[in-house]
């Protein structure tokens, strides 16, 4: 039995990569990658969780989308 790795499509960061780049969901870094099919209303809860995980930010498993967004905003804020 093989382990399945979830992948996501991100926008290419160079012209020779085609229409999209397929990466492992765990490798998603919002500072580097931009989701190809980002929802119009912003990030999904799963995308926010992936972004926080990529930044090594802990979050409660039952956190709401708004709480996750607030944590991500804080993590992305410039250091003072």
C-alpha positions as CSV (number, residue, x, y, z in Angstrom):
1,X,0.0,0.0,0.0
2,X,1.4,3.4,-0.9
3,X,0.8,6.7,1.0
4,X,-1.1,9.3,-0.9
5,X,0.3,12.8,-1.0
6,X,-2.2,15.6,-1.5
7,X,-1.2,18.1,-4.2
8,X,-2.4,21.6,-5.2
9,X,-2.0,23.8,-8.3
10,X,-0.1,27.1,-7.9
11,X,0.7,29.9,-10.3
12,X,4.0,29.5,-12.1
13,X,6.9,31.7,-10.9
14,X,8.8,31.6,-14.2
15,X,7.6,31.6,-17.9
16,X,9.0,28.1,-18.7
17,X,6.7,26.3,-16.1
18,X,3.5,26.4,-18.2
19,X,0.1,27.3,-17.0
20,X,0.5,26.0,-13.4
21,X,2.9,24.1,-11.1
22,X,1.7,21.1,-9.1
23,X,3.2,21.0,-5.6
24,X,2.7,18.9,-2.5
25,X,0.1,20.7,-0.3
26,X,2.5,20.5,2.7
27,X,5.1,22.5,0.7
28,X,2.7,25.4,0.1
29,X,4.3,28.7,1.3
30,X,2.1,31.7,0.9
31,X,5.2,33.9,0.7
32,X,6.3,32.0,-2.4
33,X,3.3,30.4,-3.9
34,X,-0.1,31.7,-5.1
35,X,-2.9,29.3,-5.4
36,X,-4.1,28.9,-9.0
37,X,-7.7,28.4,-8.2
38,X,-8.0,30.7,-5.1
39,X,-11.6,31.2,-4.2
40,X,-13.0,34.7,-4.9
41,X,-13.9,35.2,-1.2
42,X,-10.3,34.6,0.0
43,X,-8.6,31.5,1.3
44,X,-10.5,28.4,2.4
45,X,-10.2,27.1,5.9
46,X,-7.9,24.3,4.6
47,X,-5.7,26.8,2.8
48,X,-5.4,29.0,5.9
49,X,-4.5,25.9,7.9
50,X,-1.8,24.9,5.3
51,X,-0.4,28.5,5.3
52,X,-0.2,28.5,9.1
53,X,1.4,25.0,9.2
54,X,4.0,26.2,6.6
55,X,4.8,29.1,9.0
56,X,5.0,26.8,12.0
57,X,2.1,28.6,13.7
58,X,0.0,26.4,16.1
59,X,-3.8,26.7,15.9
60,X,-6.6,25.0,17.6
61,X,-8.2,22.2,15.5
62,X,-11.6,23.7,15.9
63,X,-10.6,27.3,15.0
64,X,-12.9,29.2,12.8
65,X,-11.9,30.5,9.4
66,X,-11.9,34.1,10.9
67,X,-9.6,33.0,13.7
68,X,-7.3,31.2,11.3
69,X,-7.2,34.4,9.1
70,X,-6.4,36.5,12.2
71,X,-3.5,34.2,13.1
72,X,-2.1,34.3,9.6
73,X,-2.4,38.1,9.4
74,X,-0.5,38.3,12.7
75,X,2.2,35.9,11.4
76,X,2.5,37.9,8.1
77,X,2.7,41.3,9.9
78,X,6.1,43.0,9.7
79,X,8.2,42.7,12.9
80,X,8.3,45.8,14.9
